[in-house]
């Protein structure tokens, strides 16, 4: 394809809204607008990736640092919209909100009798733990929701030092929203002092660690009061006991016990399909230098960037056109820079766009029946005889 047909416009400077280096290079190289819209060269690249995707393993041939499980593949990126938990030891990988981790219960105790105590202004776990001088691990945190499908009041209990994963909860009970105050009161609970004990018409969901914890402090469903020594199932029952808490960095991997790491990432493959825009961004983040993109042969919109250097006594453009047609006939994908531009502009744009091989047709080389070939990541050029160009390129691809 010819450069002018794609209407490529490279940029001299990085966009001021560049979120990452990769995004900046894609904009500068003419794949993408500053507003994150694909340009013809970017669309050509996306089409190339779609063709490659007929091989289900193609992501693993792009020289990208990937995190993956059976259903999804991620690319670590500081500005990514996902948080991923990953175990470097056993390679367990999951979205943080769904990640499994090994929980450590406190030493088992004998169950003590319930005791109601005055706890004024203790509306949070932190305030409660400080007032009673107990660790947060000895408290039960209440979270209340309403199920969208049927309006069912859902009361969730997790240990006070842990955070609920709404994603895990929704996987168990369906979509929910935060319960309104009237719904909380209607179920027999008191906001700020809520407890699963004595509730009416509630679906009680308890984290599995609660079932292994004795004598926890929980609300008394009475303003200003809490209960000491609540125990499941002695004092209340639960319809669902399951893992509903969220992992954090440093938690033990559920599969091998080593520490989980947490990183931001973007999804390249999900259960619903491939994210081609993210794949191109991942390629740009990984494959660039201080001059532009350095796309691998396995994922480049074209294999060769062909250009001509205007000559004084020879029509280099005509010869470049001839080489362009020969390469196309041989099945080699070519981007032909057919612009009437200075050589320096073309060399810079070739580096920006980042195709694996640059082929320059110049007067000096043609005088020796040769052209100048330079792999994008190589430091030096090499002169290749015209009759050897096709085979040389094939050997490099």
C-alpha positions in Angstrom: 0.0 0.0 0.0 1.1 3.5 -0.7 1.8 6.1 2.0 -0.4 8.7 0.3 -3.3 6.3 0.0 -3.3 5.8 3.8 -3.0 9.6 4.3 -0.5 9.1 7.1 0.3 12.2 9.1 3.0 11.8 11.7 3.5 14.3 14.6 6.7 16.0 15.6 5.8 16.1 19.3 4.1 13.9 21.9 0.5 14.9 22.6 0.1 16.7 25.8 -2.6 14.3 26.8 -0.4 11.2 26.4 -1.3 8.8 29.2 1.6 6.5 28.5 4.6 6.3 26.2 2.9 3.7 24.0 -0.1 6.0 23.5 2.2 8.9 22.6 4.1 6.9 20.0 0.9 5.7 18.4 -0.3 9.3 18.0 3.1 10.5 16.8 3.3 7.6 14.3 -0.1 8.3 12.8 -2.0 5.2 14.1 -4.2 7.1 16.4 -5.6 10.6 17.0 -5.1 12.5 20.2 -8.8 11.8 20.9 -8.1 8.1 20.8 -9.7 7.4 17.4 -8.1 5.0 14.9 -6.6 6.5 11.8 -6.2 4.5 8.5 -2.8 3.1 9.5 -4.2 2.0 12.9 -7.2 0.4 11.2 -4.7 -1.4 8.9 -2.9 -2.7 12.1 -6.2 -3.8 13.7 -7.1 -5.7 10.6 -3.7 -7.4 10.7 -4.2 -8.4 14.4 -7.7 -9.8 13.5 -6.1 -11.9 10.8 -3.5 -13.2 13.3 -6.2 -14.0 15.8 -7.3 -17.1 13.9 -4.5 -18.7 15.8 -5.8 -18.8 19.4 -2.3 -18.6 20.8 -1.2 -15.6 18.8 -1.0 -13.3 21.8 1.9 -15.4 23.2 3.9 -14.8 20.0 4.0 -11.0 20.3 6.9 -10.8 22.8 4.6 -9.1 25.4 4.9 -9.5 29.2 1.5 -11.2 29.8 -0.5 -12.3 32.8 -3.2 -14.8 32.1 -5.5 -17.5 33.2 -7.8 -20.0 31.3 -10.3 -17.3 30.4 -8.5 -13.9 30.2 -5.2 -12.4 29.3 -3.8 -9.1 30.7 -1.0 -6.7 30.0 0.4 -4.9 33.0 0.1 -1.2 32.6 0.3 1.5 35.4 -2.7 3.4 33.9 -4.7 0.2 33.3 -8.4 0.1 34.3 -8.1 -3.3 36.0 -6.4 -4.5 39.1 -4.9 -8.0 38.8 -3.7 -10.4 41.5 -0.8 -12.6 40.4 1.3 -15.2 42.1 4.8 -15.3 40.7 5.4 -18.7 42.2 2.6 -20.7 40.7 1.4 -18.2 38.1 -2.1 -18.0 39.5 -3.8 -14.9 38.0 -7.2 -13.3 38.5 -9.0 -10.0 38.6 -8.4 -8.7 42.1 -12.1 -8.5 42.8 -12.5 -12.2 42.2 -9.1 -13.5 43.3 -8.9 -16.3 45.8 -6.5 -16.1 48.7 -5.7 -18.1 51.8 -7.3 -16.8 55.0 -5.9 -17.3 58.4 -8.4 -17.5 61.3 -7.5 -16.4 64.8 -6.8 -19.2 67.3 -10.0 -21.0 68.2 -11.7 -20.0 71.5 -14.4 -21.3 73.6 -17.7 -19.5 72.9 -18.7 -17.0 75.6 -22.2 -15.7 76.4 -23.6 -12.8 74.5 -23.2 -9.5 76.3 -24.8 -6.1 75.3 -22.5 -3.1 75.9 -22.9 0.6 75.5 -20.9 1.9 72.5 -21.9 5.6 71.9 -20.9 7.1 68.6 -19.3 3.9 67.4 -20.7 4.0 63.8 -17.6 2.5 62.2 -15.4 -0.5 62.8 -12.4 1.8 63.5 -14.4 3.7 66.2 -15.7 0.5 67.7 -12.4 -1.2 67.9 -10.8 1.9 69.5 -13.6 2.3 72.0 -13.6 -1.3 73.1 -9.8 -1.7 72.8 -10.1 -4.8 70.6 -8.4 -5.6 67.3 -10.6 -5.2 64.2 -10.1 -8.9 63.6 -12.4 -9.5 66.6 -15.3 -7.5 65.0 -18.0 -8.4 62.5 -18.6 -5.8 59.8 -22.2 -5.5 58.4 -23.0 -4.5 54.8 -26.5 -4.3 53.6 -27.9 -4.5 50.1 -31.1 -5.0 48.2 -31.3 -7.6 45.3 -32.5 -6.0 42.1 -34.3 -9.1 40.8 -36.8 -9.4 43.7 -36.1 -6.7 46.2 -34.8 -9.2 48.8 -32.8 -7.6 51.6 -29.3 -9.0 51.7 -27.3 -8.8 54.9 -23.5 -9.5 54.5 -21.1 -10.2 57.4 -17.3 -10.0 56.9 -14.5 -9.8 59.5 -13.8 -6.2 60.5 -10.3 -6.1 59.1 -11.4 -7.3 55.6 -13.1 -5.7 52.6 -16.2 -7.1 50.8 -15.8 -7.9 47.2 -19.1 -6.9 45.6 -18.1 -8.9 42.5 -18.0 -12.1 44.6 -21.3 -11.2 46.3 -23.0 -10.6 43.0 -21.7 -13.9 41.6 -23.5 -15.6 44.5 -26.8 -13.6 44.8 -27.2 -11.6 41.6 -27.1 -7.9 41.0 -27.6 -5.7 44.1 -27.6 -2.1 45.2 -27.0 -0.5 48.5 -30.0 -0.8 50.8 -31.9 2.3 51.7 -32.4 3.3 55.3 -36.1 2.4 55.3 -35.2 -1.1 53.9 -32.6 -1.6 56.6 -35.1 -0.6 59.4 -37.8 -2.7 57.8 -35.6 -5.8 58.1 -35.1 -5.1 61.8 -31.6 -3.7 61.6 -30.3 -0.3 62.8 -27.9 1.6 60.6 -24.5 1.9 62.3 -25.3 -0.8 64.8 -26.6 -3.5 62.5 -26.4 -7.2 63.3 -27.6 -10.4 61.6 -29.2 -11.5 64.9 -33.0 -11.3 64.9 -33.4 -10.0 61.3 -36.7 -10.6 59.4 -37.0 -11.8 55.8 -33.3 -11.3 55.1 -30.9 -13.3 53.0 -27.8 -13.6 55.3 -24.5 -14.0 53.5 -21.5 -14.7 55.7 -17.8 -14.8 54.7 -16.2 -18.2 55.3 -13.8 -16.7 57.7 -16.7 -15.6 60.0 -17.6 -19.2 60.3 -14.1 -19.9 61.7 -14.1 -16.9 64.1 -15.5 -17.0 67.7 -16.7 -14.3 70.0 -16.9 -11.4 67.6 -18.2 -7.9 68.4 -21.3 -7.1 66.2 -24.1 -4.6 66.3 -27.0 -5.1 68.7 -29.6 -3.7 66.3 -30.1 -1.0 68.9 -28.7 2.5 68.5 -25.7 3.1 70.7 -25.2 -0.6 71.6 -23.1 -3.6 70.4 -23.0 -7.3 71.3 -19.9 -9.0 72.5 -19.2 -12.7 71.7 -21.5 -13.3 68.7 -21.0 -16.7 67.2 -22.2 -18.5 64.1 -24.4 -20.7 64.1 -25.2 -20.3 67.8 -26.7 -16.8 67.6 -27.8 -16.6 64.0 -27.9 -18.7 60.8 -26.7 -17.9 57.3 -28.2 -19.0 54.0 -24.8 -18.6 52.3 -21.3 -19.1 53.8 -18.7 -18.4 51.1 -15.7 -16.4 50.2 -16.9 -12.8 49.7 -13.9 -10.8 50.7 -11.3 -9.1 48.5 -7.7 -10.0 48.3 -4.9 -7.5 48.7 -1.2 -7.4 47.9 0.7 -9.7 50.2 -2.1 -12.1 50.9 -1.3 -15.7 50.6 -2.0 -17.4 47.3 -4.8 -19.9 47.8 -3.0 -22.4 45.6 0.6 -22.3 46.9 0.7 -20.0 49.9 3.2 -17.5 48.4 2.4 -13.8 48.5 0.1 -12.3 45.9 1.2 -9.2 44.0 -1.3 -6.7 42.7 -0.8 -4.6 39.6 -2.8 -2.4 37.2 -3.5 -3.9 33.8 -5.6 -3.8 30.6 -7.4 -6.8 29.3 -6.2 -8.2 25.9 -8.6 -11.2 26.0 -11.8 -11.7 27.9 -14.5 -14.4 27.9 -16.3 -12.3 25.3 -13.4 -11.9 22.9 -10.2 -10.0 22.0 -9.6 -6.4 22.7 -7.7 -5.4 19.6 -7.2 -1.7 20.6 -5.6 -2.8 23.8 -3.4 -5.3 22.0 -2.0 -2.6 19.8 -1.5 -0.3 22.8 0.4 -3.2 24.6 2.6 -3.6 21.5 3.4 0.1 21.5 4.2 0.1 25.2 6.5 -2.9 24.8 8.1 -2.3 21.4 9.5 1.2 21.1 12.8 3.1 21.5 13.7 6.8 21.6 12.9 7.2 17.8 9.6 5.5 17.6 7.9 2.1 17.4 9.8 -1.1 16.9 7.0 -3.5 16.0 7.9 -7.2 15.8 7.5 -9.1 12.5 4.8 -11.1 14.1 2.5 -8.1 14.5 3.3 -5.3 12.1 0.8 -3.8 9.6 3.5 -4.2 6.9 6.8 -6.1 6.7 8.7 -3.4 4.8 8.9 0.4 4.7 10.0 1.2 1.1 11.2 4.7 0.3 13.2 6.5 -2.3 15.8 9.2 -1.9 15.5 11.7 -4.8 18.5 11.5 -7.1 20.3 14.1 -9.3 20.9 11.9 -12.3 18.6 8.9 -11.8 14.8 8.5 -11.4 14.9 6.7 -8.0 11.1 7.0 -7.6 10.5 5.0 -10.8 12.9 2.3 -9.6 11.2 2.3 -6.2 7.8 1.8 -7.8 9.2 -1.1 -9.8 10.6 -2.7 -6.6 7.3 -2.1 -4.8 5.4 -4.0 -7.5 8.0 -6.8 -7.4 7.7 -7.2 -3.7 3.9 -7.2 -3.8 3.9 -9.8 -6.5 6.2 -11.9 -4.3 3.7 -11.7 -1.4 5.7 -9.3 0.7 3.5 -6.7 2.5 4.9 -3.2 1.8 4.2 0.4 2.8 5.6 2.5 0.0 6.5 6.0 1.0 5.8 7.6 -2.4 5.8 11.2 -1.1 7.9 13.9 -2.7 9.6 14.7 0.6 13.2 15.2 1.8 15.1 12.0 2.7 15.4 13.1 6.3 11.7 13.4 6.8 11.2 9.9 5.3 13.9 8.3 7.5 12.3 9.9 10.6 8.8 8.7 9.7 10.1 5.2 9.0 11.5 5.1 12.5 8.3 6.5 14.0 6.0 4.0 12.2 8.3 1.2 13.3 8.0 -1.5 10.5 10.5 -4.3 10.9 12.5 -3.5 7.7 13.3 -0.3 5.9 14.3 -0.4 2.3 15.8 2.8 0.8 16.2 3.2 -2.9 18.9 5.8 -3.6 21.1 7.0 -6.4 24.3 5.8 -4.9 23.0 2.3 -4.3 21.4 2.0 -7.7 24.8 2.8 -9.3 25.9 -0.5 -7.8 22.6 -2.2 -8.7 21.8 -2.3 -5.0 19.4 -0.8 -2.4 19.9 0.0 1.3 18.3 -2.4 3.8 18.1 -1.7 7.5 16.2 -3.8 10.1 14.4 -1.3 12.4 16.4 -2.3 15.5 19.8 -2.6 13.8 22.4 0.1 14.1 23.8 -0.2 10.6 22.5 -0.3 7.0 23.5 -2.9 4.5 23.6 -2.8 0.7 21.7 -5.6 -0.9 21.8 -6.5 -4.6 18.5 -6.0 -6.3 18.2 -9.6 -7.4 18.7 -10.7 -3.7 16.2 -8.3 -2.1 13.2 -10.7 -2.0 15.1 -13.6 -0.7 16.9 -11.5 1.9 13.6 -10.1 3.2 12.0 -13.6 3.2 14.9 -14.8 5.3 14.3 -12.0 7.8 10.6 -12.6 8.2 
